[in-house]
Amino acid sequence: MGLSNALYAGLTGLSANSQSIAVTSDNISNSNTVGYRGSRTSFEDLLTRSVLGVGELGSGVRLAKIEKLFSQGAIIGSARSTDMAINGRGFFVVNGQFDGVEGSFYTRAGNFAPDREGFLVNNDGLRVQGYVADEDGNLSSVPGDIRAAQSVPPSPTEDITIHVNLDSRDEVPVQTFDPTDPAGTSSHSTTVTVYDSLGEPRLVTVYYTRTGPQSWDWNAVADGEDLAGGLTGPQVVANGSLTFDTQGRLVDENTVNNTVDFQNAAPGQVLNFDFGDSINTDGGDGSGSSSFAEAFDVSFLDQDGYGTGELVDMQVTEDGTIQAEYSNGEIRTVARVALASFQSPVGLRRAGGTMFRQTLESGDATIGFANTGGRGAIFGGALEQSNVDISTEFVNLINDQRAFQAATRTITTADELLAETINLKR
């Protein structure tokens, strides 16, 4: 009975250590797998009590548990801007069907890229989850599929901001602006590109004409061929006046006309010209445009319109905000990546593809933003490598191998003793 027990005890050693070798081999083979979490084995002894209940006899060993290790892996830079890495706790949430199972999966592997429909997906085509932004940049309250628009429609120019210095030493005589001779009836000019409702860029030149001490008229002129009605030559599409005090500060700005009909575009487009924070405006301090004894200069020029833009790139900030960059210069917030945390990550079940499923042992996923709830920060354009330490795994492999060999010796010894016992009959 005792020798048979020794044989089976050796057999349990073979089984347990072979499984440990398999776990170690799995770790080594995935040492370069992005986001892979290493495993380790835990053994426990087997015990057989005597018939009389006196004394205890060991019956070998068994594999008690294969534990996942969730230590931080090294973060390295990536050439793809949509790749992400988590520094700290937390998991990316992806949704879809994998290996016949539909639902949410959790992973540390952040090698993501847009698919042909614009959805951000992982290598297995599962869609990354996040708090999606609307056109105004407001985030949804419930996570959903992250998708970047492949193009953005045009937006007509409405507001134009120009900050200039009109030289107070200008000795040009007081005159009236003539659109047929803009250069001869003005002292300075500024050209700005505006966009109509179809996204067509139109050149508008603003001319500045001195009308008195520290007083100027401004006239915005467009080419008649760009306007509806079959006009020719330069045409005034907006005009007004600017007044400065003896300190060169902007006191007043007035607009007389600022409505334009571009050819083939929506009629009645309003162009609001803003030259600064005039003193006569509530709370104004006279900043922006000025009239100092300095040469004419344009210190700021901006307008809010743009043409059609195609998706060029996406960037990820540390808090997980994804911003899409378009060919027209527009930058739009697409979403903020959702991260999940668990009370007991070791209770997660492997699903393959470096993904996990939640279980009763792990508890339910708590989903929120990066840098909140201890979920860690997100690095864009980076990937987290496997947390496997090759040197440690090779030492473990040697230990497993020796333990396996020792178990075989136990079986060989028990076999030899049984043979000797049988020979006693001869």
Rosetta blueprint (number, residue, H / E / L):
1 M L
2 G H
3 L H
4 S H
5 N H
6 A H
7 L H
8 Y H
9 A H
10 G H
11 L H
12 T H
13 G H
14 L H
15 S H
16 A H
17 N H
18 S H
19 Q H
20 S H
21 I H
22 A H
23 V H
24 T H
25 S H
26 D H
27 N H
28 I H
29 S H
30 N L
31 S L
32 N L
33 T L
34 V L
35 G L
36 Y L
37 R L
38 G L
39 S E
40 R E
41 T E
42 S E
43 F E
44 E E
45 D E
46 L E
47 L E
48 T E
49 R E
50 S L
51 V L
52 L L
53 G L
54 V L
55 G L
56 E E
57 L E
58 G E
59 S E
60 G E
61 V E
62 R E
63 L E
64 A E
65 K E
66 I E
67 E E
68 K E
69 L L
70 F L
71 S L
72 Q L
73 G L
74 A L
75 I E
76 I E
77 G E
78 S L
79 A L
80 R L
81 S L
82 T L
83 D L
84 M E
85 A E
86 I E
87 N E
88 G L
89 R L
90 G L
91 F E
92 F E
93 V E
94 V E
95 N E
96 G E
97 Q E
98 F E
99 D L
100 G L
101 V E
102 E E
103 G E
104 S E
105 F E
106 Y E
107 T E
108 R L
109 A L
110 G L
111 N L
112 F L
113 A E
114 P E
115 D L
116 R L
117 E L
118 G L
119 F E
120 L E
121 V E
122 N L
123 N L
124 D L
125 G L
126 L L
127 R E
128 V E
129 Q E
130 G E
131 Y E
132 V E
133 A E
134 D L
135 E L
136 D L
137 G L
138 N L
139 L E
140 S L
141 S L
142 V L
143 P L
144 G E
145 D E
146 I L
147 R E
148 A L
149 A L
150 Q L
151 S E
152 V E
153 P L
154 P L
155 S E
156 P L
157 T L
158 E L
159 D E
160 I E
161 T E
162 I E
163 H E
164 V E
165 N E
166 L L
167 D L
168 S L
169 R L
170 D L
171 E L
172 V L
173 P L
174 V L
175 Q L
176 T L
177 F L
178 D L
179 P L
180 T L
181 D L
182 P L
183 A L
184 G L
185 T L
186 S L
187 S L
188 H E
189 S E
190 T E
191 T E
192 V E
193 T E
194 V E
195 Y E
196 D L
197 S L
198 L L
199 G L
200 E L
201 P E
202 R E
203 L E
204 V E
205 T E
206 V E
207 Y E
208 Y E
209 T E
210 R E
211 T E
212 G E
213 P L
214 Q L
215 S E
216 W E
217 D E
218 W E
219 N E
220 A E
221 V E
222 A E
223 D E
224 G H
225 E H
226 D H
227 L E
228 A L
229 G L
230 G L
231 L L
232 T L
233 G L
234 P E
235 Q E
236 V E
237 V E
238 A E
239 N E
240 G E
241 S E
242 L E
243 T E
244 F E
245 D L
246 T L
247 Q L
248 G L
249 R E
250 L E
251 V E
252 D E
253 E E
254 N E
255 T E
256 V E
257 N E
258 N L
259 T E
260 V E
261 D L
262 F E
263 Q L
264 N L
265 A L
266 A L
267 P L
268 G L
269 Q E
270 V E
271 L L
272 N E
273 F E
274 D E
275 F L
276 G E
277 D E
278 S L
279 I L
280 N L
281 T L
282 D L
283 G L
284 G L
285 D L
286 G L
287 S E
288 G E
289 S L
290 S E
291 S L
292 F L
293 A L
294 E L
295 A L
296 F L
297 D E
298 V E
299 S E
300 F E
301 L E
302 D E
303 Q E
304 D L
305 G L
306 Y E
307 G L
308 T L
309 G E
310 E E
311 L E
312 V E
313 D E
314 M E
315 Q E
316 V E
317 T L
318 E L
319 D L
320 G L
321 T E
322 I E
323 Q E
324 A E
325 E E
326 Y E
327 S L
328 N L
329 G L
330 E L
331 I E
332 R E
333 T E
334 V E
335 A E
336 R E
337 V E
338 A L
339 L E
340 A E
341 S E
342 F L
343 Q L
344 S L
345 P H
346 V H
347 G H
348 L L
349 R E
350 R E
351 A E
352 G E
353 G L
354 T L
355 M E
356 F E
357 R E
358 Q L
359 T L
360 L L
361 E L
362 S L
363 G L
364 D L
365 A L
366 T E
367 I E
368 G E
369 F L
370 A L
371 N L
372 T L
373 G L
374 G L
375 R L
376 G L
377 A E
378 I E
379 F E
380 G E
381 G L
382 A E
383 L E
384 E E
385 Q L
386 S L
387 N L
388 V L
389 D L
390 I H
391 S H
392 T H
393 E H
394 F H
395 V H
396 N H
397 L H
398 I H
399 N H
400 D H
401 Q H
402 R H
403 A H
404 F H
405 Q H
406 A H
407 A H
408 T H
409 R H
410 T H
411 I H
412 T H
413 T H
414 A H
415 D H
416 E H
417 L H
418 L H
419 A H
420 E H
421 T H
422 I H
423 N H
424 L L
425 K L
426 R L
